[in-house]
Amino acid sequence: MVVEKLTSILVVANRSDADRVLLDKAVFIARHVGAQIFLFSCDAVLSKIVQHAYNSEDAERAWHISQAEHLTYLRGLRSATRAHDVQISVAAECYSPLYEGILHKVREIQPDLVMKTPTGIHPLRRFSFGPSDWHLMRECPVTLMLVRQQPWKSPPCFAALVDVSEEETARLAETIVHTSEHFALGCHADLHVVYSDSSAEDAERCRRSTVLEELVHQYRIPTERVHVLSGDPDLTLPGFAARHHYDALVLGGLTHRKGVAPLIGTLTSKLVEALDSDFILVKREEPRQPQLKPEGGSVAWQVLFGD
């Protein structure tokens, strides 16, 4: 989905030290583009507990006690940013699984951007994404930004990772560059475009080069900020991006299309393991909407304050 505007941002807090950097980056973006922020917390752990509670009144009472703590935390986080020039509202829900709670909130408020920190923990890797992150990469109907703890440089530097090897991926590439330009202009950031060509045929490489040239010319990307690598993207892109220390990588989100999803999923996994950059994931078109299944045990209690 092409980002044409950025007026509202859903920021998903997880009540950890990572939330401060997450909200600081959201405030940085919101301040530059004039967006409002919805600061949101979803208690998926409590939801699993109350699903099996014998007494529904006791379950609801437990959530109301917990939601007071969530809202106190969110208000404290908001105060710590000292972002008096940015409108920040707070909300809390009890919903399981976590990604469905986030998608429920997305459908409710229809933000232009969702920002959250990765939830995965892997003992043998510096970084990993949890199941909710991968579900969101596939199901989130708006642009999704997965935020790491690395502060941005001033000015930030973003990289649009594109693939122009096939007609379908070329259309996605245009969406990625368009969205990247929108973010870069709004944040006064530098923007690079990176493509790795694995074709062994000269004619095909020439065709792809022409497609890329037309794309960057359309968006007036300077030649010195366009990087064409040679080789398998899985092998070339992680090292190249690491050497350039990009603050955020913009690439295609996971899709339901059979030909594209495995390729993007594999590359995203390798980039996640190799880099500490933020990831901005965009899609060419709306994915199908998942169906929430409260009859299967999901519990959703919501408290929303616009203060």
C-alpha positions as CSV (number, residue, x, y, z in Angstrom):
1,M,0.0,0.0,0.0
2,V,1.4,3.4,-1.0
3,V,1.8,5.9,1.8
4,E,0.1,9.0,0.6
5,K,-0.3,10.7,4.0
6,L,1.0,10.3,7.5
7,T,-1.5,11.9,9.9
8,S,-1.8,9.2,12.6
9,I,0.6,6.7,14.2
10,L,-0.3,3.7,16.3
11,V,2.6,3.0,18.8
12,V,2.5,-0.4,20.4
13,A,4.2,-0.3,23.8
14,N,5.3,-3.5,25.6
15,R,6.1,-2.0,29.0
16,S,9.9,-2.5,28.7
17,D,12.9,-0.2,28.4
18,A,12.6,-0.3,24.7
19,D,9.4,1.8,24.8
20,R,11.3,5.0,25.4
21,V,13.3,4.8,22.2
22,L,10.2,3.6,20.3
23,L,8.1,6.6,21.4
24,D,11.0,9.0,20.9
25,K,11.2,7.9,17.2
26,A,7.4,8.1,16.9
27,V,7.5,11.7,18.3
28,F,10.3,12.6,15.9
29,I,8.3,11.5,12.9
30,A,5.0,13.0,14.2
31,R,6.6,16.3,14.9
32,H,8.0,16.6,11.4
33,V,4.9,15.5,9.5
34,G,2.2,16.9,11.9
35,A,0.8,13.5,12.9
36,Q,-1.0,12.4,16.1
37,I,0.1,9.4,18.1
38,F,-2.1,6.7,19.6
39,L,0.0,5.1,22.4
40,F,-1.4,1.6,22.9
41,S,-0.8,-1.4,25.3
42,C,-2.3,-4.8,24.9
43,D,-2.1,-7.4,27.7
44,A,-2.1,-10.7,25.9
45,V,-0.8,-12.6,29.0
46,L,-3.7,-11.6,31.2
47,S,-6.1,-12.4,28.3
48,K,-5.0,-16.0,28.3
49,I,-5.6,-16.2,32.0
50,V,-9.1,-14.7,32.1
51,Q,-10.2,-16.8,29.1
52,H,-10.2,-19.8,31.5
53,A,-11.6,-17.9,34.5
54,Y,-14.7,-19.6,36.0
55,N,-16.3,-16.4,37.1
56,S,-16.6,-13.7,34.4
57,E,-17.0,-11.0,37.0
58,D,-13.7,-11.9,38.6
59,A,-12.1,-11.9,35.2
60,E,-13.4,-8.4,34.4
61,R,-12.4,-7.1,37.8
62,A,-8.8,-8.5,37.2
63,W,-8.6,-6.6,33.9
64,H,-9.8,-3.3,35.4
65,I,-7.1,-3.6,38.1
66,S,-4.5,-4.3,35.4
67,Q,-5.7,-1.6,33.0
68,A,-5.1,1.0,35.7
69,E,-1.5,0.0,35.8
70,H,-1.2,0.0,32.0
71,L,-2.7,3.5,31.7
72,T,-0.5,4.8,34.5
73,Y,2.5,3.4,32.7
74,L,1.5,4.9,29.3
75,R,0.8,8.3,30.8
76,G,4.2,8.2,32.5
77,L,5.9,7.3,29.3
78,R,4.1,10.1,27.5
79,S,5.2,12.6,30.1
80,A,8.8,11.5,29.9
81,T,9.0,12.5,26.2
82,R,8.1,16.1,27.0
83,A,6.4,16.2,23.6
84,H,3.9,18.9,24.4
85,D,3.7,19.9,20.7
86,V,2.5,16.4,19.7
87,Q,-1.0,15.0,20.4
88,I,-0.6,11.7,22.2
89,S,-3.6,9.7,23.4
90,V,-3.4,6.4,25.4
91,A,-5.3,3.2,25.2
92,A,-5.2,-0.3,26.8
93,E,-6.7,-3.6,25.8
94,C,-6.8,-7.2,27.0
95,Y,-6.6,-9.4,23.9
96,S,-5.0,-12.6,22.9
97,P,-3.1,-13.4,20.7
98,L,-1.2,-10.1,20.7
99,Y,-1.1,-9.6,17.0
100,E,-4.9,-9.9,16.8
101,G,-5.3,-7.2,19.5
102,I,-3.1,-4.9,17.4
103,L,-5.0,-5.6,14.2
104,H,-8.3,-5.0,16.1
105,K,-6.9,-1.5,17.1
106,V,-5.7,-0.9,13.6
107,R,-9.1,-1.5,12.1
108,E,-10.7,0.7,14.8
109,I,-8.6,3.8,14.5
110,Q,-7.2,3.3,10.9
111,P,-3.7,4.7,11.4
112,D,-1.3,5.4,8.6
113,L,1.6,3.7,10.4
114,V,2.0,1.1,13.1
115,M,5.3,1.2,15.1
116,K,6.4,-1.5,17.6
117,T,9.5,-3.1,18.9
118,P,10.2,-6.8,18.0
119,T,9.0,-9.3,20.6
120,G,11.1,-12.3,19.8
121,I,13.9,-13.6,22.0
122,H,16.4,-16.1,20.6
123,P,19.3,-17.3,22.8
124,L,21.8,-17.6,19.9
125,R,20.9,-14.4,18.0
126,R,21.3,-10.7,18.7
127,F,17.9,-10.0,17.3
128,S,14.8,-12.0,16.3
129,F,11.2,-11.4,15.6
130,G,8.5,-13.2,17.5
131,P,5.3,-14.9,16.1
132,S,3.3,-11.7,16.5
133,D,5.9,-9.7,14.5
134,W,5.7,-12.2,11.6
135,H,1.9,-12.3,11.7
136,L,1.8,-8.5,11.6
137,M,4.3,-8.5,8.6
138,R,1.7,-10.6,6.7
139,E,-1.6,-9.3,8.0
140,C,-1.1,-5.6,8.9
141,P,-3.1,-3.6,6.3
142,V,-1.0,-0.4,6.8
143,T,2.8,0.3,6.8
144,L,4.5,-1.4,9.7
145,M,7.7,-0.2,11.3
146,L,9.6,-2.5,13.6
147,V,11.8,-0.4,15.8
148,R,15.2,-1.3,17.3
149,Q,17.1,0.4,20.1
150,Q,19.7,2.0,17.9
151,P,19.2,5.9,17.9
152,W,19.0,7.6,14.6
153,K,21.7,9.8,13.2
154,S,21.1,13.4,12.5
155,P,19.9,13.6,9.7
156,P,18.7,10.0,9.5
157,C,19.6,7.9,6.5
158,F,17.0,5.4,5.0
159,A,17.6,2.8,2.4
160,A,14.9,1.5,0.0
161,L,15.6,-2.2,-0.8
162,V,14.0,-3.0,-4.2
163,D,13.7,-5.8,-6.7
164,V,13.0,-5.1,-10.3
165,S,13.6,-8.7,-11.6
166,E,9.9,-9.4,-12.5
167,E,6.9,-7.3,-13.4
168,E,5.2,-8.0,-10.0
169,T,8.3,-7.1,-7.9
170,A,8.9,-4.1,-10.1
171,R,5.5,-2.7,-9.1
172,L,6.3,-3.4,-5.5
173,A,9.6,-1.6,-6.0
174,E,7.8,1.5,-7.1
175,T,5.6,1.3,-3.9
176,I,8.7,0.9,-1.8
177,V,10.5,3.9,-3.3
178,H,7.4,6.1,-3.1
179,T,6.9,5.2,0.6
180,S,10.6,5.7,1.3
181,E,10.6,9.2,-0.3
182,H,7.5,10.1,1.7
183,F,9.2,9.1,5.0
184,A,12.5,10.7,4.0
185,L,11.0,14.0,3.0
186,G,8.9,14.1,6.2
187,C,11.8,13.3,8.4
188,H,14.4,15.4,6.5
189,A,16.3,12.2,6.0
190,D,18.7,11.1,3.2
191,L,17.4,8.3,1.0
192,H,19.4,5.6,-0.8
193,V,18.0,3.0,-3.2
194,V,19.7,-0.5,-3.2
195,Y,19.2,-3.3,-5.7
196,S,21.1,-6.6,-6.0
197,D,21.0,-8.3,-9.5
198,S,21.6,-12.0,-9.5
199,S,21.0,-12.5,-13.3
200,A,23.7,-14.2,-15.3
201,E,22.3,-13.1,-18.7
202,D,23.5,-9.7,-20.1
203,A,20.2,-9.0,-21.9
204,E,18.2,-9.5,-18.7
205,R,20.6,-7.5,-16.6
206,C,20.3,-4.6,-19.2
207,R,16.5,-4.8,-19.0
208,R,16.5,-4.7,-15.2
209,S,18.9,-1.8,-15.2
210,T,16.6,0.2,-17.5
211,V,13.6,-0.5,-15.2
212,L,15.7,0.7,-12.2
213,E,16.9,3.8,-14.0
214,E,13.4,4.8,-15.0
215,L,12.2,4.2,-11.4
216,V,14.9,6.4,-9.7
217,H,14.6,9.0,-12.4
218,Q,10.9,9.2,-11.7
219,Y,11.6,10.0,-8.0
220,R,14.7,12.1,-8.8
221,I,17.0,10.0,-6.7
222,P,20.6,11.2,-7.2
223,T,22.9,8.7,-9.0
224,E,25.3,8.7,-6.1
225,R,22.6,7.4,-3.8
226,V,21.6,4.5,-6.1
227,H,23.6,1.3,-5.4
228,V,23.5,-1.7,-7.8
229,L,25.1,-4.9,-6.3
230,S,25.9,-8.1,-8.2
231,G,24.8,-11.4,-6.7
232,D,22.2,-13.1,-4.6
233,P,20.4,-10.5,-2.5
234,D,20.4,-12.9,0.5
235,L,24.2,-12.7,0.4
236,T,25.0,-9.2,-0.8
237,L,22.4,-7.0,1.0
238,P,23.0,-7.8,4.7
239,G,26.7,-7.0,4.5
240,F,26.2,-3.9,2.3
241,A,23.6,-2.5,4.6
242,A,25.7,-3.2,7.7
243,R,28.7,-1.3,6.2
244,H,26.5,1.8,5.4
245,H,24.8,1.9,8.9
246,Y,21.4,2.8,7.6
247,D,19.0,4.0,10.3
248,A,16.0,2.3,8.6
249,L,15.5,-0.1,5.8
250,V,12.3,0.1,3.7
251,L,11.3,-3.2,2.0
252,G,8.3,-5.2,1.0
253,G,6.2,-6.7,3.7
254,L,5.3,-10.4,3.6
255,T,2.4,-11.2,1.2
256,H,0.0,-14.0,0.5
257,R,1.2,-14.3,-3.1
258,K,3.1,-17.6,-3.5
259,G,5.9,-16.4,-5.7
260,V,6.9,-13.4,-3.6
261,A,6.3,-14.3,0.0
262,P,9.1,-17.0,0.4
263,L,11.7,-14.7,-1.2
264,I,10.9,-11.7,0.9
265,G,10.5,-13.8,4.0
266,T,14.0,-15.4,3.6
267,L,15.7,-12.0,2.9
268,T,13.9,-10.3,5.8
269,S,15.1,-13.0,8.2
270,K,18.7,-12.6,7.1
271,L,18.6,-8.9,7.4
272,V,17.0,-9.1,10.8
273,E,19.8,-11.4,12.0
274,A,22.6,-9.2,10.6
275,L,21.5,-5.6,11.3
276,D,20.3,-3.4,14.1
277,S,18.4,-1.1,11.7
278,D,14.7,-0.3,11.9
279,F,12.5,-2.0,9.4
280,I,9.7,-0.3,7.5
281,L,7.5,-2.8,5.7
282,V,5.1,-1.8,2.9
283,K,2.8,-3.7,0.6
284,R,1.6,-3.1,-2.9
285,E,-2.0,-3.9,-2.1
286,E,-4.3,-4.6,0.8
287,P,-3.9,-8.1,2.2
288,R,-6.9,-10.1,3.1
289,Q,-8.3,-9.3,6.5
290,P,-8.0,-12.0,9.2
291,Q,-11.1,-13.0,11.0
292,L,-11.0,-12.5,14.8
293,K,-12.5,-15.4,16.7
294,P,-13.8,-14.4,20.1
295,E,-15.8,-17.6,20.3
296,G,-12.5,-19.5,20.4
297,G,-11.5,-17.8,23.7
298,S,-10.2,-14.4,22.8
299,V,-11.2,-11.7,25.3
300,A,-11.2,-8.1,24.4
301,W,-11.7,-5.4,27.0
302,Q,-10.8,-1.9,26.0
303,V,-10.2,1.4,27.8
304,L,-9.5,4.5,25.7
305,F,-8.6,7.9,26.9
306,G,-7.9,10.9,24.7
307,D,-6.3,13.0,27.3
